[in-house]
Amino acid sequence: MNIIATARKVERRLARSVDAAIGELVGRSAPASIEIVHAVLELAEERVQEIGHGRRVFPFNRVLVHVLAPPDDREIRPRVEAVVQGPPSLADRLCERLRALACQPERLTAQVTFAATAGPDWQAPDFHVEFQKVASRNAYPRQVRAQPLQLRLVPVSGVTVRRTYCFQAGRIDIGRGGEVLDSRQRVTRTNQVVFPDDDSAVNRTVSRRHAHVIFTPAASQYRICDDRSVHGTAVIRDGRTIPVPPGARGVRLRSDDEIVLGRARLRVTIEPAVGRTAVTAPARRSLP
């Protein structure tokens, strides 16, 4: 038993070392988000229950993480969401940790919410974790029935590296240039939909970190989110312009929408993915 416990401690130290290296890559504030993730894993491990004959169970299927996000801090939300969404996602990390403890977790979801002030019962000054058991028939009705969807993006204004982009699920970053570097020339973001960083007047209105599209399995929908771009993001639908405010929620996309990125535009088509070939986002390099 001591050997197993020691092995687990070594495994956690290695995981922390890897994540610390990731934190160095994405920026100075990122490790704080990584520490929240590790705290969630350790709290989950404490809730594993012995049921006899060497068997263990984790009696929850939903994890809610409440994170302190003061109104004047505009960076904490995207940083925490980037770490929670992964890859690997927080839910994947939880399942991996539980399987290492000889648990076979049922379908598990992990969600993050943000609060302007900390609650009186929070476990830490800057975050709080809740573990819940939700009835399966109510928790995942749309996930069970949802059909895989393919997102197709075609430029109608501005020039992109490819004439057509197709994705299935995940996160799709959109911006000018394939890679975004910080002041120390470290890669902090890889765009999957790339507007070349050239002298084109239209392309110059697209920010390097302009926007991203995220797929939400629970609702079976794609949403466009603005990443605090200089010239803004909007959706044109049936002749009506819908502004996309900066932040995590974004605007739901529908077929025949046009995504407006400064003066550039992308036409949206969403269709069943059965029998089609697509890139599963996020990719880790610029598309050819």
Backbone torsions as a table, in degrees:
resi	resn	phi	psi	omega
1	MET	NA	-38.5	178.9
2	ASN	-66.2	-34.7	179.0
3	ILE	-64.6	-42.1	179.7
4	ILE	-64.3	-44.1	-179.7
5	ALA	-62.9	-41.0	178.7
6	THR	-64.3	-41.0	179.1
7	ALA	-61.7	-39.7	179.2
8	ARG	-65.3	-39.8	178.7
9	LYS	-62.5	-42.1	178.8
10	VAL	-63.2	-41.2	179.6
11	GLU	-61.5	-41.2	-180.0
12	ARG	-66.2	-40.5	179.3
13	ARG	-62.7	-41.5	178.2
14	LEU	-63.2	-43.2	179.5
15	ALA	-61.3	-42.7	179.0
16	ARG	-63.9	-37.6	179.8
17	SER	-65.2	-42.9	178.5
18	VAL	-62.9	-45.9	-178.8
19	ASP	-67.4	-32.5	177.0
20	ALA	-64.6	-37.7	176.7
21	ALA	-64.9	-39.0	175.6
22	ILE	-61.8	-42.0	179.0
23	GLY	-60.3	-38.7	177.5
24	GLU	-64.7	-32.6	-178.3
25	LEU	-72.3	-43.2	-173.4
26	VAL	-91.0	-10.2	175.6
27	GLY	139.0	163.7	-172.6
28	ARG	-65.6	-33.7	-175.1
29	SER	-84.4	-13.7	-175.7
30	ALA	-61.2	-38.6	-179.0
31	PRO	-56.1	-28.3	177.8
32	ALA	-61.2	-39.6	177.3
33	SER	-66.8	-40.3	177.7
34	ILE	-61.5	-39.3	180.0
35	GLU	-64.8	-35.7	176.4
36	ILE	-62.9	-43.1	179.4
37	VAL	-60.3	-45.3	179.3
38	HIS	-64.6	-36.5	177.2
39	ALA	-63.3	-40.4	177.9
40	VAL	-61.8	-43.2	179.9
41	LEU	-62.0	-42.3	-178.8
42	GLU	-69.9	-37.5	176.2
43	LEU	-65.5	-38.0	177.8
44	ALA	-64.5	-40.9	179.6
45	GLU	-61.3	-35.8	179.1
46	GLU	-65.9	-19.8	-177.1
47	ARG	-97.4	4.0	173.7
48	VAL	-68.9	134.6	-175.4
49	GLN	-116.0	140.2	174.3
50	GLU	-82.5	133.0	178.3
51	ILE	-119.8	15.4	175.8
52	GLY	96.0	154.5	179.2
53	HIS	57.8	34.6	176.9
54	GLY	74.4	10.7	-178.6
55	ARG	-96.3	147.4	-179.3
56	ARG	-134.0	150.2	177.7
57	VAL	-136.0	153.5	171.6
58	PHE	-113.5	106.2	-168.0
59	PRO	-80.6	27.5	-179.2
60	PHE	-133.1	154.9	177.2
61	ASN	-130.5	2.6	175.5
62	ARG	-140.5	134.9	178.9
63	VAL	-120.7	125.9	177.6
64	LEU	-111.4	126.9	178.8
65	VAL	-113.7	116.1	177.6
66	HIS	-97.8	124.7	-175.6
67	VAL	-119.2	136.7	177.0
68	LEU	-71.5	125.0	179.4
69	ALA	-137.6	88.1	179.6
70	PRO	-57.2	146.7	-177.4
71	PRO	-56.7	-29.5	-177.4
72	ASP	-85.6	-2.8	178.6
73	ASP	-102.3	102.8	-176.1
74	ARG	-91.0	0.6	-175.1
75	GLU	-105.4	-22.0	-173.5
76	ILE	-64.2	-39.5	-176.9
77	ARG	-62.0	-55.6	-179.0
78	PRO	-62.8	-32.2	-179.8
79	ARG	-68.4	-45.3	179.5
80	VAL	-65.5	-43.3	-178.6
81	GLU	-63.0	-37.7	179.7
82	ALA	-62.1	-40.5	-179.7
83	VAL	-72.8	-40.8	-177.7
84	VAL	-68.3	-38.9	-178.1
85	GLN	-77.3	-23.1	176.1
86	GLY	73.9	-151.7	8.5
87	PRO	-82.7	150.7	-6.5
88	PRO	-74.9	150.5	179.2
89	SER	-73.3	165.2	177.3
90	LEU	-61.7	-39.6	178.1
91	ALA	-61.6	-40.7	177.9
92	ASP	-65.3	-40.2	178.2
93	ARG	-62.9	-42.3	179.6
94	LEU	-62.3	-46.2	-179.5
95	CYS	-62.5	-40.1	179.0
96	GLU	-64.1	-42.5	179.3
97	ARG	-64.7	-42.0	-178.2
98	LEU	-67.5	-39.0	177.2
99	ARG	-64.7	-33.8	176.4
100	ALA	-65.2	-21.9	178.3
101	LEU	-95.6	16.1	179.3
102	ALA	67.2	28.3	173.1
103	CYS	-101.8	148.2	172.5
104	GLN	-115.2	87.0	-174.3
105	PRO	-67.1	143.3	171.9
106	GLU	-73.6	-179.8	-178.0
107	ARG	-54.4	124.5	-170.4
108	LEU	-120.7	135.8	175.6
109	THR	-119.5	149.7	177.2
110	ALA	-132.8	127.8	-178.5
111	GLN	-127.4	149.6	177.6
112	VAL	-120.0	136.0	174.6
113	THR	-125.6	160.8	-176.4
114	PHE	-122.4	140.7	-178.9
115	ALA	-127.3	143.7	179.7
116	ALA	-72.1	-29.2	178.9
117	THR	-134.9	153.1	178.9
118	ALA	-75.7	144.7	177.6
119	GLY	-79.7	159.8	-178.3
120	PRO	-67.2	-22.0	-176.9
121	ASP	-105.2	16.1	-178.4
122	TRP	-66.7	144.8	179.6
123	GLN	-73.9	-24.6	-178.4
124	ALA	-140.0	160.3	-178.1
125	PRO	-61.6	-28.5	-173.5
126	ASP	-117.0	2.8	176.1
127	PHE	-160.6	163.3	177.8
128	HIS	-147.6	142.4	-176.3
129	VAL	-120.6	132.6	175.0
130	GLU	-118.0	138.7	175.4
131	PHE	-113.0	128.1	-174.2
132	GLN	-129.8	153.4	172.3
133	LYS	-114.6	115.0	-177.3
134	VAL	-112.8	135.6	178.7
135	ALA	-57.6	130.0	-173.7
136	SER	-59.7	-37.8	-175.6
137	ARG	-69.0	-21.9	177.8
138	ASN	-99.5	-24.1	-171.8
139	ALA	-77.0	-34.8	-171.9
140	TYR	-130.6	40.4	-176.7
141	PRO	-62.0	-39.2	-176.7
142	ARG	-80.2	-30.9	179.7
143	GLN	-65.0	-37.1	-178.4
144	VAL	-67.5	-39.9	-174.8
145	ARG	-90.8	-12.6	-171.5
146	ALA	-65.2	137.4	176.4
147	GLN	-97.1	137.5	178.5
148	PRO	-56.0	136.9	-177.0
149	LEU	-118.6	140.5	176.6
150	GLN	-105.7	135.6	176.3
151	LEU	-104.3	125.3	178.0
152	ARG	-116.0	128.6	179.0
153	LEU	-120.9	126.5	-178.9
154	VAL	-127.5	126.3	179.4
155	PRO	-69.1	134.3	174.8
156	VAL	-118.0	-11.5	173.7
157	SER	-150.0	130.0	-171.7
158	GLY	91.0	164.8	-177.3
159	VAL	-115.0	132.1	176.2
160	THR	-114.3	166.1	-178.7
161	VAL	-62.8	-37.1	177.8
162	ARG	-116.4	154.1	179.4
163	ARG	-78.7	-25.6	179.7
164	THR	-143.7	137.4	175.3
165	TYR	-119.6	133.0	177.1
166	CYS	-127.1	134.1	-178.0
167	PHE	-137.5	156.9	170.2
168	GLN	-129.6	111.8	174.5
169	ALA	63.3	-170.6	179.3
170	GLY	73.3	-163.4	179.4
171	ARG	-114.1	135.3	-179.6
172	ILE	-120.3	112.9	178.3
173	ASP	-88.3	137.3	-177.2
174	ILE	-122.2	132.8	178.9
175	GLY	-177.7	179.9	179.7
176	ARG	-90.3	121.4	-176.8
177	GLY	90.8	149.8	-178.0
178	GLY	-74.0	-38.2	-177.3
179	GLU	-126.6	143.7	176.8
180	VAL	-108.3	127.3	-177.7
181	LEU	-110.7	150.9	174.1
182	ASP	-90.6	-171.8	-176.0
183	SER	-65.1	-18.8	179.2
184	ARG	-102.0	18.2	177.5
185	GLN	61.6	33.4	175.0
186	ARG	-98.8	141.3	179.7
187	VAL	-73.2	121.3	178.8
188	THR	-110.2	-10.3	-178.9
189	ARG	-164.5	142.3	174.8
190	THR	-119.3	117.1	179.2
191	ASN	-80.0	137.5	176.1
192	GLN	-92.1	-30.9	172.0
193	VAL	-105.9	113.0	-167.4
194	VAL	-113.5	121.6	166.4
195	PHE	-95.1	119.8	-176.9
196	PRO	-56.0	142.5	179.2
197	ASP	-85.0	78.1	-176.1
198	ASP	-125.0	-161.7	-176.7
199	ASP	-90.2	7.3	179.1
200	SER	-62.0	128.6	-178.4
201	ALA	-61.9	-35.7	179.7
202	VAL	-72.2	-47.5	-178.5
203	ASN	-61.6	-31.3	-178.7
204	ARG	-66.9	-16.4	177.4
205	THR	-84.7	-4.2	176.9
206	VAL	-92.6	123.8	179.2
207	SER	-72.7	157.9	177.1
208	ARG	-64.2	-40.1	172.6
209	ARG	-109.3	76.3	-171.1
210	HIS	-87.0	-55.8	-174.3
211	ALA	-158.4	171.3	171.8
212	HIS	-146.3	154.5	175.2
213	VAL	-110.1	134.3	-179.9
214	ILE	-126.2	140.0	177.3
215	PHE	-98.4	128.5	178.1
216	THR	-107.2	107.3	-176.2
217	PRO	-61.3	-37.4	-176.5
218	ALA	-59.5	-37.9	-179.8
219	ALA	-99.8	-6.1	-178.3
220	SER	51.8	58.1	-177.5
221	GLN	-150.2	154.9	172.9
222	TYR	-100.7	141.0	178.4
223	ARG	-129.8	139.2	177.1
224	ILE	-98.2	131.5	-177.9
225	CYS	-125.1	136.6	177.6
226	ASP	-86.2	133.7	-178.9
227	ASP	-100.5	44.4	179.0
228	ARG	59.1	48.8	-179.9
229	SER	-71.1	161.4	-177.8
230	VAL	-71.1	-44.8	-174.3
231	HIS	-102.7	4.4	171.8
232	GLY	83.2	167.0	-179.5
233	THR	-130.7	145.1	178.3
234	ALA	-150.1	167.9	175.5
235	VAL	-123.8	128.3	174.8
236	ILE	-99.7	122.7	-177.6
237	ARG	-137.7	119.9	178.5
238	ASP	53.9	40.2	178.7
239	GLY	79.6	2.3	-178.5
240	ARG	-109.7	138.7	179.1
241	THR	-98.0	124.9	179.8
242	ILE	-111.6	108.1	178.4
243	PRO	-64.4	144.4	176.0
244	VAL	-106.0	106.3	-178.4
245	PRO	-71.4	149.5	176.1
246	PRO	-59.6	141.5	178.9
247	GLY	139.3	-177.0	-170.4
248	ALA	-85.4	-26.4	-171.7
249	ARG	-73.5	-49.4	176.9
250	GLY	72.6	-162.3	-177.7
251	VAL	-128.6	136.1	179.5
252	ARG	-67.9	138.7	179.2
253	LEU	-97.4	146.7	174.9
254	ARG	-130.3	159.2	176.6
255	SER	-58.5	143.6	-179.5
256	ASP	76.8	0.4	170.5
257	ASP	-66.6	158.4	168.4
258	GLU	-121.5	127.5	176.5
259	ILE	-88.0	125.0	179.8
260	VAL	-101.9	123.3	-178.5
261	LEU	-124.7	93.6	-170.7
262	GLY	64.8	-116.4	175.8
263	ARG	-103.4	-1.7	178.2
264	ALA	-87.0	156.6	179.6
265	ARG	-140.6	146.4	174.5
266	LEU	-127.1	129.9	176.4
267	ARG	-86.6	139.7	-174.1
268	VAL	-107.0	133.2	168.7
269	THR	-130.3	127.8	177.8
270	ILE	-120.3	125.6	-175.1
271	GLU	-149.3	162.9	177.9
272	PRO	-57.3	141.5	-175.1
273	ALA	-92.4	-2.4	-176.0
274	VAL	-63.6	127.5	176.5
275	GLY	78.4	8.2	-179.3
276	ARG	-115.9	155.4	178.3
277	THR	-103.1	130.6	-179.6
278	ALA	-148.2	163.4	175.2
279	VAL	-84.1	131.6	173.3
280	THR	-86.5	111.9	-176.7
281	ALA	-78.9	154.6	1.8
282	PRO	-88.4	142.7	172.0
283	ALA	-79.5	162.3	-177.5
284	ARG	-109.8	12.2	175.8
285	ARG	-153.0	169.2	177.3
286	SER	-67.2	142.4	177.4
287	LEU	-72.0	143.9	-176.5
288	PRO	-70.7	NA	NA
